[in-house]
Structure formats: structure tokens, C-alpha cells
Amino acid sequence: MNNNALKNIIYSIVLLLVMLLVYLYRQNQPLPEQSPDSSVRMVLTGTTMGTSYRIVYLDERRRDLQDGIDSLLAVFNRSLSTYIPDSEISRFNRADTLVFDLPYFLPVLEVSKEVFKNTGGAFDPTVGPLVNAWGFGPEGAERKDSLGIQQLLQRVGFDKVHFDESMAVKQQPDLYLDFSAIAKGYGVDVVAQYLSERGIAHYLVEIGGELSARGTNDAGEIWKVGISQPDEEGQANELYSIVALDNRGMATSGNYRNFYIRDGQKLSHTISPFTGYPVEHGLLSATVLAADCMTADAYATAMMVIGTEASIALQQQVPGLEIFLIYTDEVGNLQSYASDGLKPYLSFPQKNR
């Protein structure tokens, strides 16, 4: 064999080895992130639960799921809306027992019981009569002397509702359930599950400011949502901070817009189930992130009852919660607090830095 032939054989072997190494290298590399195509972005808007919804999802088949979602929410409201006379909750409020017909009543009872227990009763879906008495319910204001408040407090207590997998029973006949502090978050979860069951992996669901996000947006980025500036006269689009919502539910509760002033006193719509009176503390806004939006919604409501310091302590006791609080300090300055797990996902507009 001459030298040229030997060189050709060696060259061929080296070339094959190089090609093999390149092939093996490529096979062992992680697949590149595929940014979703903006042409598959679908946006749905509508109304439900006395508020609006906005749903953004990415679907290569460009399916319009509006009718299905609206039908789902209509059934959801037939279970939990106190504004529908023959809904399950309305029937329960008129009677002593309820046998469940729809799949929504039991889960909201279960989460309510858990949050009621973890917050020492700060989250209480039976506080409705007090909310109505202070003029924040559909029936308007009623008489609010100390005797009347004490009488209404006898009707409050979620531990007076007993339930199993098939029915709920009142331990006190005049008990009144109202899930308005948790229903929007639950509705978000119901819609999110509907999308997931149809193979949609990237979506952002918002109902009345409560949210759930999965996957990424059409730019391949984590969905980003805003927390409003807590000003009494602030506009809804004035943002205090921005959260990158990474596969979680998020809810915000606040006292800074829903209030009225009587006899020179500002009365908040958050009524304490402990005292029967509107709360008085510096916490203006509580944003909670959790695995699901229903849980986030309930804890955000509870935190507006217990105030800043107790909310920080609560977050540290309950696994899976992250919080962002906006409050006024002792001298009236606006301050904020973010839990450690939320800080990497939090940013601020330039003016709020």
C-alpha cells in the first residue's frame, strides 16, 4: 500500500470519527427553547360574576373556546352566585341542608375550611351579614349600633357549617354563606383546568384581577402581570410593581378603593369576623401567590383582616405561599414587603424604585 492510499484511509477514518463526535454531541444537547408563534395567540374577553374576564392562550389550532368557557362559567355561577335565586348557595342560605348537584360547592368548602383554620378564623365566608350591615352588600346599609353588631356576630362562624362529599349542613339556621372573597379565584382555576384539558399549555386567565398563568407568552417569556398603585384616586393602569407569574395563581385584595366616609371616619369594606367592625390598620394591599388561584384569593382576603405583621408571620407558617404587601408605616409613608421567594420575580416601574 502506497503512502497516498494510507493517507486517504486515515483521513476517512478521522472524518468519520469527527462526524460521529458531532452527532453524539448534538444528540446530548438540550433542545432549544421554542418561542411560541405569535400567530397562535388567542384573546377572549367577557363578563362573569359581576366583573370582566380576559383570557390569553396559545393554540396552534387557533380554536375559539369562548362559547365553552361562557357555558362553563354559567354553570359555575349556578352553584356559587348569591345573586341567582335558585343557585346552590342561595338554596343553602334559605334552608338547613344542601345535597350537592354540581361539582363546585364541595371544593370551595374544603379550601375555605383549610384557610379558616390556618388563619384562626380571619377568612370566614359566613361574614356576609356583617358586610351587608355596613353597606357593602347588595341589600345596602342597615342599622349599625353596638347591640346590632353583637347580634350579627352570633350568626358568624364557618365552623358552624359541616359537610361531607355529598352534602352540607348548617349547625345554625340563620347562617349565611357568601363565597365572594374566594369565588373569582376559584373561577380562574376552573377555566385554567378547562384549557389544560384541551391540551393548551400556555395561558393567562384573569377574572376581576385574579389570575393564573401556565407556560410562557407568545414571546417565549414568563407571563408578567401588574399590581396596582394603592391610591384612593389612582387609575387601574397605574402600576406599583410587576410580577413574573411562573406557573402559579395570584390574587390581590385591597382596602384603598372600596370604602366610604361617614361622620369623618373612613370605613373599609373589609369587616373583621372577630369584632364585627371594619378593620383599622395600615395594610393597603395584599398580593398572594399560591399553587392555585382559589387558595391565593382566600389568603389575600384573610391578610386584609389581620394586617401587615400578622400577614408576614402567616406566610412564613403556610408552605407554598408568597406575598407582596403594600402598607403605610407609623408616619404615613408608603412601604412594601416581598417574601424571599417572590423577590426574583418582582420588578418595579422606574418611578417606584
N, C-alpha and C positions, 0 to 999 in steps of 0.2 A: 504494500500500500504506500503510495507516494505521500509526500508531506501535504500537498493541496487537498487530497481526499481526506486525510486525517483531520486537517483543519476544518473542513466542511462538516465532518461528523461531530467534532467537538462544538462547533458553532451551533449546529442544530440542537444538540443536547442542552447547551446553555440557554438557547432561545426557548426551548420547551419548559425548562425549569423556571425561567423568568415568567413565562405566561402562566405557569401553574401557581407560582407565588402570588402573582397579581390576582388571579382568580380566587385563591384562598383568602387573600386579604379583603377583597370586595365582599365575599360571602360572609365574612365575620364582622363587617361593619354594620352598625345600626342603620336602619332605613332612615332616610332624610325626612324631616317633618314636612308634611304636605299641607301647604296653606290652602284652606278651603276656597273654592272658586266663588267669587262674589256673585256670579250668575245664579247660584243655587240659594241665595239668601231670600227668605220669605218673611214678610212682616204682616202680622194680623193685629187689628185693634177692635175694641168693642167695649161694651158696658156689662157690669155684673156687680151684685152686692152693693148697689148704690154708688159705685165708683167705676173707673175705667180700667181696662187691661191693655197691655201691649206684649206681644209675643214675637220674638225673632228666632228663627231656626234655619238651619242649613239642610237642604234636601235636594239631592241630585235629580230626583224625580219631579221636583217642583210641585209637590202635592199641596193643594189648598185645603187645610184642615179646619177652616173656620166653622163650618156647619157642625162638625163633630164636636169641637170644643164648646160651642154655644149650647149644644144639646146636653153635653156633659155637665156644664155649669148650671143649666136649668134644673137638672135632676139634683145636683148638689144643693141648690137653694131650696128645693122641696123637702130636703132633710133639715137644714140648719138655719133658714131665714125666719126671724121672728116677724117679718113683715108679710109673710104668706100665711093666711089664717089656718090653712089645713096642712102646713108643713109638720114634720115630725116634732120639731121643738115646740111649735105652737100648741100642738095637741098635748104634749107632755106638760106644758105650763098650765093647761086647763084641767089636767087630770092628775092622778097619782102614779100612774104607771105608763110605760110605753114599751110595746113589743116592736123591735126594730124591723122595718120593711126594707130599708136602703142600707148600703154598706158604709155610710159616712158617720153615723152617730156614735158607734162604738169606738172607733179610733180617736175621735176628738175627746170623748170621755176619758179614755186611757191616758192620753197625753196631759189633759187637764189635771187628772188625779196626780200624776207624777210631778208636774210643776207646782201644783198646790202644796204637795208635801215638801218638795225641795226648797220652796220659798217661805215655808212656815205660814202659808195662807195668804201671802201677798197677791198671788194670782188666784182669783176667785170668780168663776163665771156666774155666781149667784148674786153678784153685787148690783145687778141691774136695777132693782127698785130704788137703791140709793142714787144711782146715776140719773134715773128719771126724776127723782125728787129734787135734785139740784139743777134741773132744767137742761140736761144734756141728752135726754132720751126722746123718743117720738111723741110722748104724751105731754111734754113741756113741764114747767116747774110746778111743784106742789108746795104746801106749807112746810117750812124747814125750821121749826123750833127744836130745842134740845130733846123734848119729850118725843116728838115725831121721829127724830133720827134714832133714838134708842129703840123705839118700836120697830122701825125698819131693820135695825141691826139684828133683831131676833129672827128675821127671815133670811139672813145671810149665813152661808157656810156650805162649801162644796162637799164637806164630809157628811152632809145630810142626804146626799144622793148616792144610792147603792145601785150597782149594776153587775150583770154578767154578760156572757156572749150573746144572749138573746133579748134581754130587756133591761130597762132602768126603772127604779122605784124611788119615789120621794119618801123621806122619813119625816117630812113636814109638809102639810098640804099646800100652804101658800108659798112654797119655794118657787123661785122664778129663774130659769136658766137663760143666759144670753151669751153666745159664743162670738160676739162681735170683736173681741180682743184676740181671737185666735183663728177665726174662720177664713179671713183673707189669706193668711199664711197657709192654711190647710188647702184652700182652693188652688194656690200656686202649686203645691205638691201634687194635687190631683191632676192638674193639667200637665205638669212635668212628667208624671208617670204615663199619661196618655201618649205623649210624644215619644218617650223611651220605648214603649211597647210597639211603636210603629217604626222602630229602627233608627230614630233620629238621635244622634249622639252629640250634636252641638246646638244648644239653645239657651235663650234667656227669657224667662217668664216673669212678668211683673203684673201684679194686681194691686191697685191702690197703694203703690210704693213698696210692697213686699215682693221679694224676688227669689228666684232660684236659677242657678246657672250650671251648665254642664259643657265640657269641651271648650272650644275656642270660637271666636267670631270669624267672619269671612276674611280677615287679615291674618288669621292664624295666631291671634293673641288672646290671652285670658280676657274674658268679659270684664269691662270696667263700668262701675256704677257710682253715682254721686250721693253724698249725704248733704242735705240742705243746710244752708245757713240758718241758725236758730234765732231769727229775728221776728218779732211780732208782726212787722210790716214787710218782712223780706219776701222776695219773689221766689216761686218754686224752683226757678232755674239758677238761683244764686247758691253756689256750692261752697261748703265749708271744707270738704275733703272728698277724696276719690278712693274707692276700694276696688282692687282687682279680685273679683269673685271667682275663686278657683274651686269649682265643683261643690258649691255649698249653697245653703239657703241663708237669706239675710232679711231682717226686719228692723224697722226703726219706729220708735214711739216717742212722742214729744208733747210738752205742755205749752209750747210757745205760740200756738195759733188757735187752739180750741179752748177758749176761756171767755169769761165776761167779767165786768167790774160792777159791783153793787155796793152802795154805801162806801165808796172809796176803796173797797177791797177787791183784789184780783182773785177770782175763783177759777181754779183749774178744773178741767174735765176729768182728771184722774182722781177718783174717790177712794179713800183708804177703806178697805174692808175691816180694818181694826177699829177705827174711830167713827166712821160714817161721814167724815168731812173731807173736803178737798185737801189734797196734800200740800204742804208748805215746805219746800226745800229748794236748793239751788240747781238741781239736775234739770236741764232743759231738754235733753235729747239722749236717748239710749238706743244704740245700734247693736244688734246681736247677730252673730254668725253661728250657725249650727249645721249639722248634717242635713236637716230638713227645715223648711221654712215655717211649718207649724210650731215646732219647738222654739225657733228663734222668735216668732211672734209672741208667744206666751211669756217668754223670759223678758222680752223688751217691755211688755206691759208691767210685769212684776217689778222691774227695776225702776220704773217711773213712780211706783208706790214707795219703794224703800229708800231711794236717794243714792247719792254718789258713793259714799264709803261702803255702805252695805252691798251695793251692786258689785263693787270691786271684790269684796270678800266672797260674794256668791259665785262670781265667775271662777274664782280660784278653787271653789269647792265642787263645782259641777264639771265633769270631764266633757270635752268636746265643744265648749263654748268659747268664743272670742268676742270681745266687746270694744266699742268705741263710745265714750261718753263725752258730752259737751255740757259744761256746767258753769255757774258763776261762783267765784270764791267769796271769802268773807267781806271783801271790799267792793264786790260787784264786778270784778273783771272776768271776762270770758276766758275759760280754760278748757282743756281737753285731756282725756286719758285714753290710751290704747293699750290693750293687753299685749303681752310679749309676742304671742303667736300671730297677731294681726299686723304688727308693725312692718314686716317685709312687704305686705300687700297694700300699704297705705301711702297715699301721697296727698299733697295739698296744693291748691292753686297758689300762685305767687303771692297774692295779697294776704293769704292766711299763714304764711311761713313766719 
